[in-house]
């Protein structure tokens, strides 16, 4: 690079080349391409920053006066300079230097001058060199600039036709001129005809909740149906007449006497009586009536039971005031009769729901929703009686109602000898309830439920 610079024909004055050395290391080297003042000092505005307290913030070390550079130095500076008269120290040049108003010494430099100036622990080296050649402006290659200024018409035409075909294809897809003609009148008429041919919708069945009372009525009706049918087909050759009220009362009385006599025929001790009392198939009232009845039960003839008010042994075909007198009921003496099988059911339960108390917020339909749970609670208790016929007690429910009226949690506290299935069933029934939104955002509904066996 230096050889090239020397080979180039120089035009104009030389420029300064300055290097800053500190602690034996070159911190900075710069060629001042323009002939301007060169300043040093601790300020950031100086051209060369020198960390020393002996200099002003921006001290003009090389000052341009006219077309010549002048070296300015102070008393605290040292160094050596090569001048046309020879190499001299700065201390020796103070006598022939001129003073500036700021108190600095000034020495005129030529283009062949060079040297060093020591400021504290920083050494500033300088010399005059030819200015570097002006770098040409960077330009793109001709091949690149030629492609940017000219147009490739072949590629341009291919791209234009490609865009045209694509736009035509997209436009044909989204246009409606390819769609078939749609006759609205014909379509509406066909729709009306198809609606006329549709079958009518099936009737909506309203499923009513089957309560215990309705189930008992249905069971009684089913029992009455075979009884009526048997009454008509009971007599074989003869025609059986209708049963009067007195005959029905007598039949009912004889059946009650037969039931009490059967209970009395059981031994006072043994598995038979224990099974009757434990199973609970015979009502307790019937036992009390048997104990208070005057119709005794005694051993009769050939292993028979002395039943009825007459105390005689029942034999088929014999008349009497008891069940023996029920041999014939027809007018013409038929031998067939009408019988009824009485089904003894297990104990039934009753669920009594007390008044619900609400805390934390007002729930408008709390009483109505709690009353609607009574049938479900009774069903849970009846299933529990199938496990333990002596089960009875009470459950205290604490129902937590959320902001939307939904049940967020149910706590059940049971007492008595109720099975665990009854408690879980009642808790699940309360969990499925839905209340009106409480006024305070949430509420707790406390419901006491007592279960009594009937």
Secondary structure, DSSP 4 states (H G I P E B T S, - for coil): -HHHHHHSPP-S--EEEEEEEETTEEEEEEE--S---EEEESSTTSSEE---SSS-SSEEEEEEETTEEEEEE-TT-EEEEEETTEEEEHHHHTTTSEEPTTS-EEEE--TT-EEEEEETTEEEEEEEEPPPPPPPPP---HHHHHHHHS--HHHHHHHHHHHHHHHHHHHHHH-STTSPP--HHHHHHHHHHHHHTSPPPPPPP------HHHHHHHHHHHHHHHHHHHHHHS-SSSPPPPPPHHHHHHHHHHHHHHHHHHHHHS-SSSHHHHHHHHHT-S-HHHHHHHHH-S---EE-SSS-EE-SSS-PBP-TT---SSGGGGS--STT--S-----PPPPP---EEEEE---EEESS--TTHHHHHHHTHHHHHHHHHHHHHH-TT--EEEEEEEEE-TTSBEEEEEEEEEES--HHHHHHHHHHHHT-B-PPPTTS-EEEEEEEEEEE-
